[in-house]
Amino acid sequence: MKHISEAISPPTSPNTGTTKPAKPASSTTGTAPGRPGSATSAGLPTSADQGPKPSERTRALLASLPSTVDSLLKPVERDRTTEWGGWDVELIGYELAGDPPDGLAAVVGEHLRLVEQACAPMAEHKIMLLLGRVRVMTQGRLTDAQDLVAQSKFYARELRKWPADVVEYVLRTQPSASKWWPAWQELEEQLALHGKRRLLLRDALRRLLARCSLGGG
């Protein structure tokens, strides 16, 4: 049986899987052009101040699970073709593989607390600052100020569904990945690439803790 400790290598597709070809530049959607390097937002960490990459933090969380917990979480994956004509393996969740032994609830609860902390969202005002940085460092078509504000607010609302470090990493690296302001689909793909495994782990630990509680463990 394959458990999560066997699959903690860095993700290579939006979840897990094989390496896929480089993505072509995005289409022109978004705001007016800006000059690279013209936005240094006060209060936001620079790249030199950032901690480990999101994938490294997720691998550390997976590696920290004791064997008694790891053995109860079975990754569920499926093969799929990609838009670039290749294939990869998508992680779609974790199954609970058996009943937890007595006394495991406290252990699961402690690790769930750590994972939930790592999944905490970024404050909206910080997201707006990072989105502003992306805007002035990329090019696009939207020029109406009201449209720009509305779009940023919609983006911020969706971005708060993802871990803070994942959001920061994706938004800080986006201007280097493409000169164009990103469509939401592009950001969502990168968020899933760097953050989906962690969210799925959180959800699985929640289910495992609930099962421990029902069984008196």
C-alpha positions as CSV (number, residue, x, y, z in Angstrom):
1,M,0.0,0.0,0.0
2,K,1.3,3.4,-0.9
3,H,1.2,6.0,1.8
4,I,1.9,9.7,1.9
5,S,5.5,9.4,3.1
6,E,6.3,7.7,-0.2
7,A,5.1,10.7,-2.3
8,I,6.6,13.9,-0.8
9,S,8.8,14.9,-3.7
10,P,8.3,18.4,-5.1
11,P,5.2,18.7,-7.3
12,T,5.7,18.9,-11.0
13,S,2.2,19.4,-12.1
14,P,-0.9,21.0,-10.4
15,N,-0.8,18.5,-7.6
16,T,1.7,15.7,-8.2
17,G,3.1,13.9,-11.2
18,T,5.6,13.9,-14.0
19,T,7.4,16.9,-15.4
20,K,5.6,18.7,-18.1
21,P,6.7,21.2,-20.8
22,A,7.1,24.8,-20.1
23,K,3.9,26.8,-20.3
24,P,3.5,29.3,-23.1
25,A,3.1,33.0,-22.3
26,S,-0.4,34.0,-21.2
27,S,-2.8,36.0,-23.3
28,T,-3.2,39.7,-22.8
29,T,-5.8,40.2,-20.1
30,G,-5.8,42.7,-17.3
31,T,-4.5,46.2,-16.7
32,A,-2.3,48.9,-18.2
33,P,1.4,48.3,-18.6
34,G,3.9,49.2,-15.9
35,R,7.6,49.3,-15.4
36,P,9.3,46.2,-13.9
37,G,10.8,47.1,-10.5
38,S,8.6,50.1,-10.0
39,A,6.6,48.7,-7.1
40,T,8.2,47.9,-3.8
41,S,5.4,47.6,-1.3
42,A,6.1,48.7,2.2
43,G,5.6,46.0,4.8
44,L,5.9,43.1,2.4
45,P,8.9,40.8,2.6
46,T,11.4,40.9,-0.2
47,S,12.5,37.6,-1.9
48,A,15.6,37.6,0.3
49,D,13.4,37.7,3.4
50,Q,11.1,34.8,2.4
51,G,11.3,31.5,4.1
52,P,11.2,28.1,2.4
53,K,9.2,27.6,-0.8
54,P,5.7,26.3,-0.3
55,S,6.5,22.9,-1.7
56,E,9.3,22.5,0.9
57,R,7.1,23.5,3.7
58,T,4.5,20.9,2.6
59,R,7.1,18.2,2.3
60,A,8.3,19.0,5.9
61,L,4.7,18.7,7.1
62,L,4.3,15.3,5.4
63,A,7.6,14.1,6.7
64,S,6.8,15.0,10.2
65,L,3.8,12.7,10.4
66,P,4.4,9.7,12.6
67,S,4.1,6.3,11.0
68,T,0.9,5.6,12.9
69,V,-0.8,8.5,11.1
70,D,1.0,8.1,7.8
71,S,-0.1,4.5,7.5
72,L,-3.8,5.5,7.8
73,L,-3.7,8.0,4.9
74,K,-3.6,6.6,1.4
75,P,-3.1,9.0,-1.5
76,V,-5.7,8.7,-4.3
77,E,-4.3,9.6,-7.7
78,R,-5.4,9.5,-11.3
79,D,-3.6,9.7,-14.6
80,R,-4.6,12.5,-16.9
81,T,-3.5,14.1,-20.1
82,T,-2.3,17.7,-20.0
83,E,-3.0,20.7,-22.3
84,W,0.5,20.3,-23.6
85,G,-0.1,16.8,-25.0
86,G,1.7,15.0,-22.2
87,W,0.4,13.2,-19.1
88,D,0.8,13.5,-15.4
89,V,-0.6,12.1,-12.2
90,E,-3.1,14.2,-10.3
91,L,-3.6,13.9,-6.6
92,I,-7.3,14.1,-5.8
93,G,-7.3,13.3,-2.1
94,Y,-6.5,10.8,0.6
95,E,-8.4,7.8,1.7
96,L,-8.5,6.6,5.3
97,A,-7.0,3.2,5.2
98,G,-8.3,1.4,8.3
99,D,-9.4,2.3,11.8
100,P,-7.2,4.4,14.1
101,P,-5.8,2.7,17.2
102,D,-6.8,3.8,20.6
103,G,-5.0,6.9,21.9
104,L,-4.3,8.4,18.4
105,A,-6.6,11.4,18.6
106,A,-4.2,13.6,20.5
107,V,-1.4,12.9,18.0
108,V,-3.7,13.6,15.0
109,G,-5.0,16.7,16.7
110,E,-1.5,18.1,17.2
111,H,-0.5,17.5,13.6
112,L,-3.8,18.9,12.3
113,R,-3.1,22.1,14.3
114,L,0.3,22.5,12.6
115,V,-1.2,21.9,9.1
116,E,-4.1,24.2,9.7
117,Q,-1.6,26.9,10.8
118,A,0.3,26.3,7.5
119,C,-3.0,26.7,5.6
120,A,-4.0,30.0,7.2
121,P,-4.9,32.7,4.5
122,M,-3.1,35.9,3.9
123,A,-4.7,39.2,5.1
124,E,-6.7,40.8,2.3
125,H,-4.8,44.1,2.5
126,K,-1.5,42.2,1.9
127,I,-3.0,40.4,-1.0
128,M,-4.1,43.7,-2.5
129,L,-0.5,45.0,-2.2
130,L,0.9,42.0,-3.9
131,L,-1.7,42.3,-6.7
132,G,-0.7,45.9,-7.1
133,R,2.9,44.8,-7.5
134,V,1.9,42.4,-10.2
135,R,-0.1,45.1,-12.0
136,V,2.8,47.6,-12.3
137,M,5.2,44.9,-13.4
138,T,3.0,43.4,-16.1
139,Q,1.0,44.5,-19.2
140,G,-2.7,44.1,-20.0
141,R,-5.8,45.6,-21.4
142,L,-7.9,46.8,-18.5
143,T,-7.4,50.5,-18.0
144,D,-10.6,51.7,-16.2
145,A,-9.8,52.3,-12.6
146,Q,-13.1,50.9,-11.3
147,D,-12.7,47.7,-13.4
148,L,-9.1,47.3,-12.0
149,V,-10.3,47.6,-8.4
150,A,-13.2,45.3,-8.9
151,Q,-11.0,42.6,-10.5
152,S,-8.4,42.9,-7.8
153,K,-11.1,42.4,-5.1
154,F,-12.5,39.3,-6.8
155,Y,-9.0,37.9,-7.1
156,A,-8.3,38.7,-3.4
157,R,-11.4,36.9,-2.4
158,E,-10.4,33.7,-4.2
159,L,-6.8,34.0,-3.1
160,R,-7.8,33.9,0.6
161,K,-8.9,30.3,0.0
162,W,-5.2,29.3,-0.3
163,P,-2.3,29.2,2.2
164,A,-0.6,32.6,2.7
165,D,2.8,31.4,1.7
166,V,1.5,29.8,-1.5
167,V,-0.3,33.1,-2.4
168,E,2.8,35.1,-1.8
169,Y,5.1,32.8,-3.8
170,V,2.7,32.7,-6.8
171,L,2.2,36.4,-6.9
172,R,5.8,37.3,-6.4
173,T,7.0,35.0,-9.1
174,Q,4.2,35.8,-11.6
175,P,5.9,38.8,-13.2
176,S,8.9,36.7,-14.0
177,A,6.8,33.9,-15.5
178,S,4.9,36.2,-17.9
179,K,4.9,39.9,-18.9
180,W,1.1,39.8,-19.1
181,W,-1.3,40.4,-16.3
182,P,-2.6,36.8,-15.5
183,A,-6.1,35.5,-16.1
184,W,-7.5,33.9,-13.0
185,Q,-7.1,30.4,-14.5
186,E,-3.3,30.9,-14.7
187,L,-3.1,31.9,-11.0
188,E,-5.3,29.0,-10.0
189,E,-3.1,26.5,-11.8
190,Q,-0.1,27.8,-9.9
191,L,-1.9,27.9,-6.6
192,A,-2.9,24.2,-7.1
193,L,0.6,23.3,-8.1
194,H,2.1,24.7,-4.9
195,G,-0.8,24.4,-2.4
196,K,-3.4,21.7,-3.3
197,R,-1.5,18.8,-1.6
198,R,-1.4,20.8,1.7
199,L,-5.1,21.5,1.6
200,L,-5.9,17.9,0.9
201,L,-3.7,16.8,3.8
202,R,-5.5,19.2,6.1
203,D,-8.9,17.8,5.0
204,A,-7.7,14.2,5.4
205,L,-6.4,14.9,9.0
206,R,-9.8,16.5,9.8
207,R,-11.6,13.3,8.7
208,L,-9.1,11.1,10.6
209,L,-9.6,13.1,13.8
210,A,-13.3,12.8,13.5
211,R,-13.0,9.0,13.1
212,C,-10.7,8.9,16.1
213,S,-13.4,10.7,18.1
214,L,-16.1,8.4,17.0
215,G,-14.1,5.4,17.9
216,G,-13.0,6.7,21.2
217,G,-9.3,7.0,20.0
